[in-house]
Amino acid sequence: MGQDENINYVIGIAVIIVIVFAFGYFGIRYVKDYVDNVFSSLVKNNTQNKPQLIINNDKNPVISFVSETEYSLKDGSGSTIIKLVDYKGDKINTTCWEKILYPDKTTYIDWSEMTSHMEYSNYYFNFNIPDIIGIYDQEVRCLVNNKNISLGKGFHVSNITNVIDELKQDVMVVVT
């Protein structure tokens, strides 16, 4: 490359860096402002005194999942574990239920009561791993001060253990 080409190359790289930096900075600022607006509108629009689990400045209970989200067909059994505490982090002794939906959104397990373990502020629900591969929806509801609070997430059932076992067998055949 000649000297003019080197200068053009350096200028081009500098322009790209400035554009990426400006877009990155203003992109991050935009996302931050958007998130702040959404959260503040959640608090402002809380006219029915619904529990806000995202922002906990209204002395609402906090519910969170503790358990895993990946299961294999060979696992046999799974467990949902949640933690439920008040705004100060103290235990809440109440009743919680869980519902699990198949990947096609039909009911796998209808509302079933969870078992409490107050030493850790946890609630448990054990279930058999379904034999259908896919992503399952699960929702947990707890009755706190005569109101249901809920939290949902998904878990995945895969056949990864079967694939690994098959690979191990193939390796053993090659080795022997």
Helices and strands as residue ranges (DSSP letters): H 3-44, E 62-65, E 70-72, E 77-85, E 96-101, E 107-113, E 115-117, E 122-128, E 134-144, E 147-158, H 160-175
